[in-house]
Amino acid sequence: MGLKPTMLKGRAWLITDDKGKLIDDIDTDMIFHNAHLAITDIKEMGQHAFGNLKGWERFSKEAESGDLLIAGRNFGSGSSRQQAVDCFVSLGIQALICESYGAIYKRNAINSGFPIVEVHNLVEIINEKPPIRHLQVITLDIDKGNIYSTDGNQIILKSQPLYQVQLDLYHGGGLLNFKPEVKA
């Protein structure tokens, strides 16, 4: 089995309010409502992604495998529900790009091998002079932390690259599937 790609190219979903500003404090109940917690099959979780986030109720019907999500600060705050990560995996979302994450959400995503990157001052950058348009194709380099324009030639944002343990879990399919290399 080869390594997963670290250059992730896809459409950028800017999760914004009705004024076009990135939404902060999207909690796990907005991401995956507690009414659906009995669902245990990850394949069925995607249809409920953002079902409780005002203005984004149709997201799961319009998202495509390979898309990237961009939101504001404190993404995934609230409960520890794993479904709030798994619903994006179910849809084929490649990664999340936010200014910051709720602590438990961040840990769940890392443990699942789901790439989440943080961009310092992302909200200010996107809200004032956005270098990315909604659904514009961009490339995220999770190894180096660069986010490139549609043509892939210009760095338009700089994120914190994934730490080695995050890359290891990403390539290994998450903590439960991870088999560390044993050195003699």
C-alpha positions, 0 to 999 in steps of 0.5 A, spaced: 500 500 500 502 506 497 502 513 501 496 517 500 497 524 497 499 530 500 497 535 495 490 535 495 486 539 490 479 540 490 473 545 490 474 550 496 467 551 500 467 557 504 462 556 510 460 563 510 454 567 513 449 571 509 454 577 509 459 572 506 463 572 512 466 565 515 462 562 520 466 561 527 464 557 533 460 551 528 459 546 534 458 539 533 451 539 533 451 544 527 455 539 523 452 533 525 445 533 529 444 529 535 438 526 532 442 522 528 447 519 533 443 512 532 447 512 525 453 507 526 454 506 518 459 511 516 456 511 509 450 514 511 453 519 516 454 524 510 447 526 508 446 529 515 453 534 514 451 541 516 444 539 516 443 543 523 447 549 520 443 555 518 444 556 510 448 550 509 442 545 510 443 542 502 451 542 503 451 534 503 447 534 497 451 539 493 458 537 496 462 532 491 468 527 493 474 531 493 472 538 496 475 542 501 472 545 507 474 552 509 471 555 516 472 560 521 475 559 528 473 554 533 470 549 528 467 543 532 466 546 539 462 542 543 461 535 544 465 529 543 461 526 537 465 522 532 460 523 527 462 530 526 468 528 523 466 522 520 460 525 516 465 529 512 469 523 511 463 519 508 462 525 503 469 524 501 471 531 503 479 531 503 481 536 509 478 542 513 482 549 513 480 553 519 483 558 523 482 554 529 478 547 532 475 545 538 480 541 542 476 534 542 474 535 535 481 536 533 483 530 537 478 526 533 480 528 527 487 527 528 486 520 531 481 518 525 487 520 520 483 526 517 487 532 515 485 538 518 490 545 518 490 551 521 491 558 518 493 564 522 488 570 521 484 566 516 478 569 518 481 576 517 484 574 511 478 571 508 473 576 510 477 582 508 480 581 501 479 573 500 484 570 496 479 564 495 472 564 492 467 559 494 468 553 490 474 555 487 479 549 485 485 550 490 491 545 492 492 544 499 499 541 501 498 538 508 506 536 508 508 543 507 502 547 509 502 551 503 495 553 499 496 554 492 491 558 487 487 554 481 493 554 477 498 551 482 503 556 481 502 561 487 501 560 494 495 564 496 495 562 504 500 559 508 497 554 514 501 550 519 503 543 516 501 537 519 506 534 524 509 528 523 504 524 527 498 527 524 501 525 517 503 518 520 496 517 522 493 520 515 497 515 511 496 509 516 488 510 516 487 513 523 489 511 530 485 504 530 489 502 523 495 505 524 501 500 525 508 503 527 514 501 523 518 497 528 526 498 528 530 493 530 
